[in-house]
Amino acid sequence: MQNIETLITESVKKAVTQLYGADSSKLNIALQPTREEFEGDFTIVVFPFVSHSKKKPEETANELGEYVKNNLQEIESFNVIKGFLNLAVSKSYWIDFLKTISANAEYGFTKPQKDSPTVMVEYSCPNSNKPLHLGHVRNNLIGFAVSRIVKAAGNNVIKVNLINDRGIHICKSMLAWKKWGGGETPASSGLKGDFLVGKYYVLFDKKYKEELKQLMAEGLLSEEDADKKSSLMEAAREMLRLWESGDDETIELWKMMNSWVYEGFEVTYKAMGVDFDKTYYESETYLMGKEIVDDGLIKEIFYRRTDHSVWVDLTHDGLDQKLVLRSDGTSVYITQDMGTAYLRSQDYKFDKLVYVVANEQEYHFKVLFLILKKLGYKWAAGCFHLSYGMVELPEGKMKSREGTVVDADDLMQEMVDTAREITKELGKIENFESKEAEELYRTIGMGALKYFILKVDPKKKMLFNPRESVDFEGNTGPFIQYTHARICSLLNKAKDIGYAASVNVKDIADKERNLIRKLYEFPSVVKASADTYSPALVANYTYELVKEYNQFYHDYPVLKEENADARSFRITLSQQTGAVIKRAFWLLGIDVPERM
């Protein structure tokens, strides 16, 4: 079927050209969905055409409305509110549209082609010195959903992770384990590997603060001077130097503790339902970063100070001077980020590289992208920072070093437990086997978590309340999942009775029309979500679709409808609504149960 927006736009252009002699190539038609309080499907802002018509906005709108109605059979009526022309699409168009999508199992999705743009999406990017926490949960859920949405909009997508497996923070955990671990392992402690290593990261910070306090008290030193005299911090720095010089003992310790963490990460990723096409490790990319620094020194993009540290001066670009290599030759974050970006460009020849990273790193990415452009990399123009807001709990901000984070594993288990408790309270597990019930709790709990996080625009800071998210009423994952299960139940009953789905009607009620119109919006929502990297558009669209369906379901019988054609039509409408709900939630990485 021809896109109705395109048909309307072309008809209005012809109207303005024929009625007022305007140049159609210079016309910009502002078409938007009609607001709920007015009659119609699409609204056109008429004010830009007044200069051509030399008439009042209302008169211009009426003339354009008459032209479109008389020349476009898909438009059945129009009305004018001041300078706005509201057009009502014919019921026959919406009926034919439902027929069309009923034959399209991938409605709303555009299949990528070989020559489609390649978009790389980086997300997760944990440090190998602690477990994933609530902040990582939002990062992973946004990155994974964006990857699916961008692919559904017709792009080739590569999902990548970057493990921050080297640096001073890693050495702190290693040093603490070496000094106070007593040979403890995940097997001997019963702790998940990433939890065990994180325990020593917290322990290092505790011992370090105790040492600082003592040094400051004994020598009346400032915190900065006490840090310089700290034996613990110096030992951590020395361990980093030994690592970068390839010291066998240090490398072996590093490999052992990182292997514990990676095993823990895999368990968490599987429970979260996210994956990656490729994982990069900073330990494998930082050397390329050093080579880039050497090249930048030759090109005089970087400069070396008297202490042998290497810097870039970005003050003329409105930024600052940035360290890219320490005086002892060890690299910093931006060094390895340069190396990682270069290696990715060689591996995949991407058109766009989207970094899903919290807004605390906005300045870092401004500097990184500018440096890459100065180095002459053409692909740097495609680098984009998807900056998302931090997640806070009702108790406030989390701090990894102080051990006050909410670990991802604990949070996911809490969500499943909460789903179990509330589901049992509501009595929604009748006739469920034990294993099936447990799978339902997981589906509801994880759906509640993912939806609650993804319905918020990524740019916004958010407050996460676990119990509030597992609610079967309102704008929540379980509410939408329950509606999907209700539709599945209806369709199963129809099948058992022998009622078929078909579209053989000539007239439909307003609420049926509204529901079809909402289904019509799905592809444009997917595209807008991909263009803005905002899964929130898909999430909130799904909620609006479900509300529209529930209004229809409340007011019109489906299986009890006596007219066979009307009944078959409503079965089809329910079927397609369920399919779009499932497809939309798949984009968000959320499962939908067939019964609840």
C-alpha positions in Angstrom: 0.0 0.0 0.0 1.1 3.6 -0.6 2.1 5.5 2.5 -0.8 7.7 3.5 1.5 10.6 4.6 3.2 10.6 1.2 -0.2 10.6 -0.6 -1.4 13.6 1.6 1.9 15.5 1.2 1.9 15.2 -2.6 -1.8 16.1 -2.8 -1.3 19.3 -0.7 1.7 20.3 -2.9 -0.5 19.9 -6.0 -3.2 21.9 -4.3 -0.9 24.8 -3.4 0.6 24.8 -6.9 -2.6 24.7 -8.8 -4.7 27.0 -6.5 -2.0 29.6 -5.8 0.7 29.1 -8.4 3.4 28.2 -5.9 6.6 26.4 -6.9 6.1 22.8 -5.5 9.8 22.1 -5.2 10.1 24.9 -2.5 7.1 23.8 -0.5 7.7 22.3 3.0 4.6 20.4 4.2 4.4 20.0 7.9 2.3 16.9 8.5 1.6 15.6 12.0 -0.9 13.2 13.7 -4.1 15.0 14.7 -4.3 15.7 18.5 -6.7 13.5 20.4 -9.2 16.3 21.2 -9.8 17.0 17.5 -11.4 15.0 14.7 -9.1 13.6 12.1 -6.0 11.5 11.5 -3.4 14.0 10.2 -3.1 17.7 10.6 -1.4 20.2 8.2 -0.1 23.6 9.4 -1.5 26.0 6.9 0.3 29.3 7.9 3.3 28.8 5.5 0.8 28.8 2.5 -0.9 32.1 3.4 1.9 34.0 1.5 0.9 32.2 -1.6 -2.9 32.3 -1.2 -3.0 36.0 0.0 -6.0 34.9 2.1 -6.7 34.3 5.7 -5.5 31.0 7.3 -9.0 29.6 7.8 -10.0 30.3 4.2 -6.7 28.9 2.9 -7.2 25.7 5.0 -10.8 25.2 3.7 -9.7 25.6 0.1 -6.8 23.1 0.5 -9.2 20.7 2.4 -11.7 20.8 -0.4 -9.0 20.1 -3.0 -7.5 17.2 -1.1 -10.9 15.7 -0.4 -12.0 15.9 -4.0 -8.7 14.6 -5.5 -7.5 12.0 -3.0 -10.0 9.1 -2.5 -8.2 8.0 0.7 -9.5 11.2 2.5 -13.1 11.1 3.5 -13.5 14.4 5.3 -11.7 17.4 6.8 -12.2 20.2 9.3 -10.4 23.5 10.0 -9.4 24.8 13.4 -7.9 28.2 12.9 -4.8 27.7 10.8 -4.8 23.9 11.1 -6.3 21.6 8.5 -7.4 18.2 10.0 -7.8 15.4 7.5 -9.7 12.1 8.2 -8.5 9.1 6.3 -11.2 6.8 4.9 -12.2 3.7 6.8 -11.6 1.6 3.6 -7.9 2.7 3.7 -7.5 1.5 7.3 -9.3 -1.8 6.5 -7.1 -2.4 3.5 -4.1 -1.5 5.6 -5.0 -4.2 8.2 -5.2 -6.7 5.4 -1.7 -5.7 4.2 0.1 -6.1 7.6 -1.7 -9.4 8.3 0.3 -10.8 5.4 3.6 -9.3 6.6 5.3 -11.3 9.4 8.0 -8.7 9.8 5.7 -5.6 9.8 7.6 -2.6 11.1 11.1 -4.0 10.4 13.3 -3.1 7.5 15.7 -5.9 6.5 19.3 -4.6 6.2 21.0 -5.0 2.8 24.7 -5.6 2.1 25.1 -2.0 1.1 23.1 -0.6 4.1 25.1 1.6 6.5 27.1 -0.3 9.2 26.5 1.0 12.7 28.7 -0.2 15.6 27.2 0.1 19.0 29.5 -0.1 22.1 27.9 -0.8 25.4 28.6 -2.4 28.8 32.4 -1.7 29.0 32.9 -2.8 32.6 36.1 -2.7 34.6 37.5 -6.2 35.5 37.8 -5.3 39.1 34.2 -5.5 40.3 30.8 -6.9 39.4 28.3 -5.2 37.1 26.0 -2.9 39.0 22.7 -1.0 38.5 24.5 1.7 36.4 25.8 -1.1 34.1 22.2 -2.5 33.9 20.9 0.7 32.3 24.0 0.9 30.0 23.5 -2.7 28.8 19.8 -2.4 28.4 20.0 0.8 26.4 22.9 -0.5 24.2 21.2 -3.8 23.4 17.9 -2.2 22.7 19.5 0.5 20.5 21.3 -2.3 18.6 18.1 -4.1 17.8 16.2 -1.0 16.9 18.9 0.4 14.6 19.0 -3.0 12.9 15.2 -3.0 12.6 15.4 0.4 10.8 17.5 -1.2 8.0 21.1 -0.9 9.2 23.8 -3.5 9.6 24.7 -3.5 13.2 27.7 -4.7 15.2 27.4 -5.0 19.0 30.7 -4.6 20.8 32.0 -4.6 24.3 35.2 -3.2 25.7 36.6 -4.7 28.9 38.7 -2.2 30.9 41.1 -4.9 32.0 44.2 -2.9 32.7 45.0 0.3 34.7 45.6 1.4 38.2 42.1 0.3 39.4 42.8 -3.3 38.3 46.1 -3.2 40.2 44.4 -2.1 43.4 42.3 -5.3 43.4 45.4 -7.4 42.5 47.5 -5.8 45.2 44.8 -6.2 47.9 44.4 -9.9 47.1 48.1 -10.4 47.1 48.5 -8.8 50.5 45.4 -10.0 52.3 43.8 -12.7 50.2 45.5 -15.7 51.6 45.0 -17.6 48.4 41.3 -17.2 48.4 39.5 -18.3 45.1 35.9 -18.4 43.9 35.9 -22.1 44.5 37.3 -21.9 48.1 35.1 -18.9 49.0 31.9 -19.8 47.2 31.8 -16.3 45.8 31.1 -15.5 42.1 34.5 -14.5 40.6 33.6 -10.9 39.9 32.2 -10.5 43.5 35.4 -11.9 44.9 37.7 -9.5 43.0 35.3 -6.6 43.8 35.7 -7.5 47.5 39.4 -6.8 47.3 38.9 -3.5 45.4 36.7 -2.3 48.3 39.3 -3.6 50.8 42.1 -1.7 49.1 40.1 1.5 49.3 39.4 0.9 53.0 43.1 0.2 53.8 44.2 3.2 51.7 41.9 5.6 53.5 43.1 4.3 56.9 46.7 4.9 55.7 45.9 8.4 54.5 44.2 9.3 57.8 47.3 8.1 59.7 49.7 10.0 57.4 47.7 13.2 57.6 47.5 13.0 61.4 51.2 12.2 61.9 52.7 14.7 59.5 49.9 17.4 59.4 49.8 16.7 55.6 47.1 17.6 53.1 45.3 14.7 51.5 47.2 15.3 48.3 50.6 15.2 50.0 49.5 12.1 52.0 48.6 10.4 48.7 52.1 11.0 47.4 53.6 9.3 50.6 51.1 6.4 50.6 52.9 3.1 50.4 49.8 1.4 49.2 49.2 3.7 46.3 52.9 3.6 45.3 52.8 -0.2 45.4 49.7 -0.1 43.1 51.5 2.3 40.7 54.6 0.0 40.7 52.4 -3.0 39.9 51.0 -1.1 36.9 54.6 -0.3 35.8 55.5 -4.0 36.2 52.4 -5.0 34.2 53.2 -2.7 31.3 56.8 -4.0 31.3 55.5 -7.6 31.0 56.6 -8.9 34.4 55.8 -12.6 34.4 54.5 -12.8 38.0 52.3 -9.7 37.7 50.9 -10.9 34.3 50.0 -14.3 35.8 48.2 -12.8 38.7 46.4 -10.4 36.4 45.3 -13.3 34.1 44.1 -15.4 37.0 42.0 -12.7 38.6 40.6 -11.5 35.3 39.5 -15.0 34.4 37.5 -15.1 37.6 35.8 -11.9 36.7 35.0 -12.9 33.1 33.3 -16.1 34.2 31.1 -13.9 36.6 30.3 -11.5 33.8 29.1 -14.2 31.5 26.6 -15.4 34.1 25.3 -11.8 34.5 25.0 -11.1 30.8 23.1 -14.4 30.2 20.7 -13.5 33.0 20.3 -10.0 31.6 19.7 -11.3 28.1 22.3 -9.3 26.3 25.2 -10.4 24.1 27.9 -9.0 21.8 29.3 -9.7 18.4 32.9 -8.8 19.4 34.6 -8.1 22.7 37.7 -5.8 22.8 40.1 -5.7 25.7 42.1 -2.6 26.6 45.1 -4.8 27.3 45.1 -5.5 23.6 44.4 -2.0 22.3 46.4 0.3 24.5 49.7 -0.4 22.6 48.0 0.8 19.3 47.1 3.9 21.3 50.7 4.4 22.1 51.6 4.0 18.4 49.0 6.7 17.6 50.6 9.0 20.2 54.0 8.5 18.5 52.4 9.3 15.1 50.7 12.4 16.6 54.1 13.6 18.0 55.6 13.4 14.5 52.6 15.3 13.0 53.0 17.8 15.9 49.4 17.3 17.0 50.8 16.2 20.4 53.8 17.7 22.3 56.1 16.4 25.0 56.7 18.3 28.2 60.0 18.4 30.1 58.9 15.5 32.4 58.4 13.4 29.3 54.6 13.3 29.5 52.7 13.8 26.2 49.8 16.3 25.8 47.5 17.7 23.2 46.5 21.4 23.3 42.9 21.9 22.5 42.5 25.4 24.0 42.0 26.9 20.5 39.0 24.5 20.1 37.4 25.7 23.3 38.5 22.7 25.3 41.6 22.2 27.5 45.1 20.6 27.5 44.8 16.9 27.7 47.3 14.3 28.9 47.6 11.4 26.5 50.7 9.6 27.9 52.1 9.8 31.5 55.7 10.8 32.2 56.6 7.2 33.1 55.3 6.1 29.7 52.1 4.4 30.9 48.9 5.2 29.0 45.7 6.8 30.2 42.1 6.1 29.2 42.1 8.3 26.1 45.3 6.6 24.8 43.6 3.2 24.8 40.3 4.7 23.5 42.2 6.0 20.5 43.8 2.6 19.9 40.4 0.8 20.3 38.6 3.1 17.9 41.4 2.7 15.2 41.3 -1.1 15.5 37.5 -1.1 15.1 37.7 1.0 12.0 40.1 -1.5 10.5 38.0 -4.5 11.6 34.6 -3.3 10.4 34.8 -0.2 8.3 31.8 1.3 10.2 29.8 4.3 9.0 28.8 5.1 12.6 30.3 4.3 16.0 27.9 4.8 18.9 29.4 4.9 22.4 26.7 4.2 25.0 28.4 5.8 28.0 27.0 7.8 31.0 26.9 11.6 30.8 29.8 11.9 33.3 32.1 11.2 30.3 30.7 13.9 27.9 33.9 15.9 28.1 36.1 12.8 27.6 34.3 12.0 24.3 34.4 15.6 23.0 38.2 15.4 23.5 38.5 11.9 22.0 36.5 12.8 18.8 38.4 16.0 18.3 41.7 14.3 18.6 40.7 11.6 16.1 39.6 14.2 13.6 42.9 16.1 14.1 44.8 12.9 13.4 43.0 12.8 10.0 40.8 9.8 10.5 37.8 10.3 8.1 35.7 7.7 10.1 35.9 10.0 13.2 33.0 12.0 11.7 30.8 9.0 12.4 31.6 8.8 16.1 28.7 9.6 18.4 28.4 9.6 22.2 25.0 8.4 23.3 25.1 10.2 26.7 22.6 8.7 29.2 21.7 9.9 32.7 22.7 8.2 35.8 20.5 5.8 37.7 19.8 6.5 41.4 17.9 4.6 44.0 15.5 6.1 46.6 18.5 6.0 49.0 20.7 8.1 46.7 23.9 7.6 44.6 26.0 4.5 44.5 29.8 4.3 45.1 31.8 1.3 43.9 34.9 1.9 46.0 32.8 2.2 49.2 30.9 -1.0 48.4 27.5 0.9 48.3 26.5 -0.3 44.8 23.5 -2.4 43.9 25.0 -5.4 42.1 23.3 -6.4 38.9 22.9 -10.0 40.0 21.3 -9.1 43.3 19.0 -6.6 41.6 17.8 -9.1 38.9 17.2 -11.7 41.6 15.3 -9.2 43.7 13.1 -8.4 40.6 12.3 -12.1 40.1 11.5 -12.5 43.8 9.3 -9.4 43.8 7.5 -10.7 40.6 6.9 -14.1 42.4 5.5 -12.4 45.5 3.1 -10.0 43.6 2.0 -12.6 41.1 1.1 -15.0 43.9 -0.8 -12.2 45.7 -2.8 -11.5 42.6 -3.5 -15.2 42.0 -2.2 -15.1 38.4 -0.6 -18.6 38.4 -3.5 -20.9 38.5 -2.9 -24.2 36.6 0.9 -23.5 36.3 3.4 -26.2 36.8 6.3 -25.3 39.2 8.9 -24.9 36.5 6.5 -23.0 34.3 5.7 -20.7 37.2 9.3 -20.0 37.9 9.9 -19.1 34.2 6.9 -16.7 34.4 8.4 -15.0 37.5 11.6 -14.5 35.6 9.8 -13.2 32.5 7.7 -10.7 34.6 10.6 -9.6 36.8 13.1 -9.0 34.0 10.4 -7.4 31.9 9.5 -5.1 34.7 13.2 -4.1 35.2 13.9 -3.6 31.5 10.7 -1.7 30.7 11.0 0.6 33.8 14.5 1.6 32.7 13.9 1.8 28.9 10.7 3.8 29.1 12.8 6.8 30.3 14.6 8.9 27.7 18.3 7.9 27.9 19.3 11.5 28.3 17.4 11.9 31.6 18.6 10.9 35.0 16.3 8.3 36.5 15.2 7.1 39.9 14.7 3.3 40.0 12.1 1.8 42.4 12.1 -2.0 42.0 8.6 -2.6 43.6 7.0 0.2 41.6 8.2 -1.4 38.4 6.5 -4.7 39.1 2.9 -3.3 38.9 0.2 -4.9 36.8 -1.5 -1.5 36.3 -0.2 1.6 34.6 2.9 2.2 32.4 4.8 -0.9 33.4 6.2 -4.0 31.7 3.9 -6.4 33.5 0.8 -4.4 32.4 1.8 -4.8 28.8 2.8 -8.4 29.2 -0.5 -9.2 30.8 -2.4 -7.6 27.8 -0.3 -9.7 25.4 -1.2 -12.8 27.4 -4.9 -11.8 27.3 -4.7 -11.5 23.5 -3.0 -14.9 23.2 -5.7 -16.5 25.4 -8.4 -14.9 23.1 -6.7 -16.2 20.0 -6.3 -19.7 21.4 -10.0 -19.8 22.3 -10.9 -18.6 18.8 -8.8 -21.4 17.4 -10.4 -24.0 19.6 -13.9 -22.9 18.7 -12.9 -22.8 15.0 -13.3 -19.1 14.4 -11.0 -17.8 11.7 -9.2 -14.5 11.3 -10.1 -12.5 8.2 -10.8 -9.0 7.0 -14.2 -8.9 5.1 -15.9 -5.8 6.5 -16.8 -2.5 4.9 -17.3 -0.4 8.0 -15.5 -0.2 11.3 -16.2 1.6 14.6 -14.1 4.6 15.7 -12.2 2.6 18.4 -11.4 -0.1 15.8 -10.2 2.6 13.5 -8.1 4.3 16.3 -6.4 0.9 17.0 -5.5 0.3 13.4 -4.2 3.9 13.2 -2.0 3.1 16.2 -0.7 0.0 14.5 0.1 2.1 11.5 2.4 4.2 13.5 4.8 1.3 14.4 7.3 1.6 11.5 7.6 5.4 12.0 8.2 4.9 15.7 10.9 2.3 15.0 12.6 4.7 12.6 12.4 7.7 15.0 13.7 5.6 17.8 16.6 4.5 15.6 17.3 8.0 14.4 17.4 9.4 18.0 18.9 6.2 19.7 16.0 6.4 22.1 14.3 3.0 23.1 11.9 5.1 25.1 10.0 5.9 22.0 9.3 2.2 21.3 8.5 1.6 25.0 6.0 4.3 25.4 4.4 3.6 22.0 3.8 0.1 23.1 2.1 1.3 26.3 -0.2 3.6 24.2 -1.0 0.7 21.8 -2.0 -1.5 24.8 -4.2 1.2 26.2 -5.9 1.6 22.8 -6.4 -2.1 22.6 -7.9 -2.4 26.1 -10.4 0.4 25.3 -11.4 -1.5 22.2 -11.6 -4.8 24.0 -13.7 -3.3 26.8 -16.2 -1.8 24.4 -16.6 -4.4 21.7 -17.1 -8.2 22.0 -14.7 -10.3 20.0 -15.6 -14.0 20.3 -19.1 -13.2 21.4 -19.8 -11.0 18.4 -22.7 -12.6 16.5 -21.8 -11.2 13.1 -19.2 -13.6 11.6 -17.4 -11.0 9.5 -17.1 -8.5 12.4 -15.9 -11.3 14.7 -13.3 -12.4 12.2 -12.2 -8.8 11.7 -11.8 -8.3 15.5 -9.8 -11.5 15.8 -7.5 -10.2 13.1 -7.2 -6.9 14.8 -6.3 -8.6 18.1 -3.9 -10.9 16.3 -2.0 -8.0 14.7 -2.0 -6.0 18.0 -0.4 -8.9 19.8 2.1 -9.3 17.0 3.2 -5.7 17.2 3.4 -5.8 21.0 5.6 -8.9 20.8 7.8 -7.3 18.1 8.1 -4.0 20.0 9.1 -5.8 23.2 11.6 -7.9 21.3 13.3 -4.7 20.2 13.6 -3.8 23.9 15.0 -7.2 24.8 11.8 -8.1 26.7 10.0 -11.5 26.6 6.2 -11.7 26.5 4.4 -14.6 28.1 1.6 -16.4 26.2 -0.3 -16.9 29.4 -0.3 -15.3 32.9 
